[in-house]
Amino acid sequence: MFVPSNTNIMEKELTPEQSLATIEQMIADAKRSFHRNSFYFLLWGTLLIAAMIFNYAMAVAHNPMGSYAWGVMGILGGILSFLHGSREGRKQQVKTTMDRVIMWLWFAFVITMLATMIGAGVAGYETPVGSIMILTGLPTFVSGQLMRFRPLILGGILFWVLGAICFFVDVRTMVILYIAAMLFGYIVPGYLLKRQEDGLRTT
């Protein structure tokens, strides 16, 4: 039986300085990984605001084609998200545990949202905007907590509050609340994430 010598073990041990450098590098990598999510918030915030505006404009004009905007924007967003994710995946050799947590969190949210929207459509209900906004608050808030990023945390809370208000207002007000939630819950945090991402690239 081969027994490794104490000398070999000691040679593989890191010095305190090396350990600190390794930890700092892991933290930096995690921050870069988190901040790459800015693309998705900016993309989906923009697409969903556009879908809501188009849908409302068509509804005012009594044109039933407005509802198709959600499907078009959903397909477009899915394609762009997939392409971006594939490109980033090739750049990032190793995924952290937090990467996987956030990925599956949003995957579960998308499945839940689609099931809710499809179920409402089959049952003949109107699009449950308030319910969708409240659902959106969950992954937004949790992502903000995992990333230690206050704008996303506040964005998640905003989705919850405005989503609850949507149950008590008219359609026009509901549209305004939806756009406000997407603007301050997705686009503004996404922009701030992007700024931090650009700052990390220069360090």
ABEGO torsion letter per residue (X at the ends): XBBBBAAAAAAABBBAAAAAAAAAAAAAAAAAAAAAAAAAAAAAAAAAAAAAAAAAAAAAAGBAAAAAAAAAAAAAAAAAAAAAAAAAAAABABBBAAAAAAAAAAAAAAAAAAAAAAAAAAAGBBBBAAAAAAAAAAAAAAAAAAAGBAAAAAAAAAAAAAAAAAAABBAAAAAAAAAAAAAAAAAAAAAAAAAAAAAAAAX
